[in-house]
Amino acid sequence: MSLVFLSSALVVWVADVVGSLLFATIIVGVTYLVVAIVVYFMSLHATIERISRRLDTVYEVSAAIEAAYRQVVLFVKKVMGGT
């Protein structure tokens, strides 16, 4: 809630300086967008890449387990005399 009030006050102040509420809103919005992009690339991007690599590893392990399970099922079918 305090961030909303801070943003509103910032927009009103910039509107007073610039003289237009529309331009003030655009300026504050673009500033927040730039801050969000910087935060993403500075901290979150590395974390997201690390999680993505771990998920790839989990997928590879699950695929290997599935292949091994299929081999065991085929072996048991052959031993039991099935097709």
Residue pairs with C-beta under 8 A, 6 or more apart in sequence:
7 28
7 32
10 28
11 21
11 24
11 25
11 28
12 24
13 24
14 23
14 24
14 27
14 28
15 21
15 23
15 24
15 25
17 24
18 24
18 27
77 83
